[in-house]
Amino acid sequence: MPKKKVAEQEKLLRITLIRSAIGYSQIHKATVRALGLNRMNQTVIKKDIPAIRGMIAKVNHLVHFEEQVEE
């Protein structure tokens, strides 16, 4: 089996809540909370995995995200 690279860089996502979840469904509110966002303009950094990407896709009208590379 091939060995893994030691210096592999991990991709990260910087997610910011830009709109309030007030007035949206309970599913959208729960998704925003599960991302770790509590307040407007709050930013969290999460690993770039398919589950997080799916959560962002569900509430993309409420959040802004950018990709980062961990050094």
ChimeraX attribute file (.defattr): number of C-alpha atoms within 10 A of each C-alpha:
attribute: neighborCount
match mode: 1-to-1
recipient: residues
	/A:1	3
	/A:2	4
	/A:3	5
	/A:4	7
	/A:5	7
	/A:6	6
	/A:7	7
	/A:8	9
	/A:9	10
	/A:10	11
	/A:11	14
	/A:12	16
	/A:13	19
	/A:14	15
	/A:15	21
	/A:16	20
	/A:17	24
	/A:18	17
	/A:19	13
	/A:20	16
	/A:21	22
	/A:22	9
	/A:23	8
	/A:24	11
	/A:25	9
	/A:26	11
	/A:27	11
	/A:28	17
	/A:29	18
	/A:30	13
	/A:31	18
	/A:32	22
	/A:33	13
	/A:34	12
	/A:35	18
	/A:36	16
	/A:37	19
	/A:38	15
	/A:39	15
	/A:40	14
	/A:41	15
	/A:42	13
	/A:43	19
	/A:44	14
	/A:45	16
	/A:46	17
	/A:47	17
	/A:48	16
	/A:49	11
	/A:50	9
	/A:51	10
	/A:52	16
	/A:53	15
	/A:54	12
	/A:55	15
	/A:56	19
	/A:57	12
	/A:58	15
	/A:59	18
	/A:60	14
	/A:61	13
	/A:62	19
	/A:63	22
	/A:64	16
	/A:65	17
	/A:66	10
	/A:67	14
	/A:68	15
	/A:69	11
	/A:70	11
	/A:71	8
